Amino acid sequence: MGAPLNNSRDFLPVAEAFVPSLVERTASSVKLRFVNAEGYYLYRHRFSVKSEPAGIALGELQLPAGKHKQDEYFGDVEVYYGVLDLEVPLPAGNNQAFTLLLTYQAAPTRGCAIRQKPHACLSRLLPEASRRPQTRRLTTPPPTAAQPKPR
């Protein structure tokens, strides 16, 4: 009996394949950007956000429409390739710094060549970390006061 298929070294580590960053913090929102490595995509339905400390109110995560994909594992879904900009609305008066916990799930565009049960195929091809939702912490400083315009 041969050794089990394991080509996880052919895939980038999750932290390199999907890079989130804080673009801007204002009094009314936090703007984020994801840069996906070529050959990888994010699932729209797997995004969520929470604050730390937990008592900070956040609005509903604003995501653009994604590209339609018939996914082998999740069925009919929307996904994002390349650069993705998203926004988290904040209630008025939220001027304190906090940490944004951003959870997402993603995959490589290369599918399994071997037709087996999806989870068995994923467990052989992908590193453990990419088979479950990931959470990243992004520290959001207080919004900067608007600077007066020069006259």
N, C-alpha and C positions, 0 to 999 in steps of 0.2 A: 504494500500500500504506500503510495507516494506521500510526501510532506504536504500539509495544507497550504493552499495558495496564500501568500502574504506579500503583497507588493505595496504596503503602506508607505514605504520610502519613496514611492513614485508621487506621493501627494505632499503638498506643502503643509507645515504645521498650521493649525487654525489661526494662530496669532499673525502669521504672515499672509495667509490667503484672504483674510477679512480684517481690514484695519479701520476701526472707527476713530473719529476724532471730533473734538468740540470745535465748531466753527465760530459760534457767537452766542453770548448770553446777554439778553436784554431783560428789561423789567417784565416783559410779557411772554418771552419764550426762550427756549434753548434750541439752537440749530446744530445739527450733527451731520457728519458726512462719513459714509462708508466707502472705502476703495477696495474693490474685490480684485484679486489677482485674475489674470486671464485664465479661463477654463474653470471658473467657480461661480456659483450664484447663491443668492440668499432667498429664502422663502418669505413671502409677504405675511402669510398667516402665522408665522412663528415669532414675530416681534412682540416684545412687551417692554414696558419701562416701570420702574419703581424708584422711589427716592430713599436716600439714607441721610439723615434719620427719616423714619417712615412717616412721620407726621406732616411732611411737606406735600401739599396738594399739587397734583399734576393734571393737566388736561389730557385729552385723548391723543395718543401719538398720531401725528399727521404723516401719512405715507402717500407717495404718488402712485398712480396705477402702475402695475408691473406688466411684464410680458407673459402672455398665456403660455402654459406648459402642461402637457399631459405627463405627469410625473409617475414614474414606476412605483413609488412608495406612497405618495399622498394623493394621487389621482389628479383631478383638474385643479391647478393652482396658478398663482401669479408669482413670478420670480424677478429678481433684479440682477443684472450683469453690470460690470464696470463700476461707475460712480453712482452712489445713491445719496441724495440729500433728504433728511427728515427733520421734523420739528416737533417739539414738545411744548404746548402752550402752558403758561404759568398764570395763576390768578394774580390780580392786581395786588400790589403791596408785598409781593414776595421778593425781598431784597437780600436774603441771607444766602451764604454759600451752602451747597449741599453736594452730595454725590449721587449721580444718576446711575442706576443699575439697568443696563441695557441687555436684554436677553434676545437671542436670535438663533436660528438654525439655518444651515447652509449645506451645500454639496458641491462636488466637482461635476463638470459637464460630462466627463467620461463615465459611461455606465458600466455595469458588469458585463463582461463578455460571456460569462457562464450563466445560463438561465437556471436559477435556483430560487428558493424563497428569498424575498428581498432582504430580510434581516440577516440571513446567513451570508448572503453575498456582501452586504455592507460590512459585516464583521470581519470578513477576510480582506477587504480592499481598503477600508478607511481606518485611520487611527481612531482609537477609542474616543478621543475628545470630539471628533467631528460627527459622531453618530448621535449625539445628544445636544440639546440646546446649550448654547454658551452664554455666559453672563460676563459683561465687561463693566468696570467701574470707571466713570468719567467724572472728575471733580469739576463742578461748575462754580466759578467765583461769583461774588455779588455783581450785579450789573454795574457798568461804569456810568457815571453821571454824564448826561449829554453835555458836550463842550459847546460854549457859545460860539456862534459863527463869527469869523472876523468881519469887520465892517470895511 
